[in-house]
Amino acid sequence: MDQAVNFDFLLRLLRKYWRAIVGFTLAGVIIAAGVVFLIVTPKYESDVQILVNRKNTNAATEYAGQQADVQMITTYKDLITNQVVLSPARKQLKKNYHIKRSLATLKREVNVVTTANSQVFSISVRDTDALASAIIANQVARSFKRQVKKIIRVNNVTLVAPAEMPKHPVAPKKALDVMIGLLAGVLLGLLYALLRTLTDRRVHELTFLTDDLGLTNLGMVSHQRHTTTNQAVAEDGLRRSAKRV
């Protein structure tokens, strides 16, 4: 039968299916916590800040030079995330720090973060090892400093703030992920209860027949189930045998 979805309907839904809703909620929390604490590997992030500018002796051209440096950051970003910088950095990481990362892994881990109208940008590295993330970030910055001199002839590259080993992982965000699992469980529980209710075509109240369908109530017929057990059959057989004797 059709159901009108309103506040009273939702209250009845909660009272009837609260066990299912609680079960789905607990399942969502347990699954999310299991994934976050047991499956997903924590990742750490380190940043190194770089300033690239050209010294201008003429005050009239200083502002134009700064704007040109800002526009060049897009080019620097392409260089940093390219093998022209990452390949030498990868070799130095393996040789000096015994950190082995493939070129594809470095491309995924290295990211360049820029700020509008700023000559300073950051090389961000996200790795499963906290110390390695800082070492990789600093090594990529040094490799960029060497390569940019050869390619673009820029000599004034300054490492403003070297990367330091992070103390806490940036991913996964455990509290947030568990909360998402809780909300997902609640929504699934409500969806299950709603589907069960809306697809239920049974008549649960006599008033539905009289008020909604307009049928006349002629009375009620009760039903009593008769069960015959082996003991009752045996007793009946004994009584019949006694009558014959």
Secondary structure, DSSP 4 states (H G I P E B T S, - for coil): -----SHHHHHHHHHHHHHHHHHHHHHHHHHHHHIIIIISPPBEEEEEEEEE----S-GGGHHHHHHHHHHHHHHHHHHHTSHHHHHHHHHHHHHHH-----HHHHHHHEEEEE-TT-SEEEEEEEESSHHHHHHHHHHHHHHHHHHHHHHT----EEEEE-----SS--BS-HHHHHHHHHHHHHHHHHHHHHHHHHT------HHIIIIIS----------------HHHHHHHHHHHHHHH-
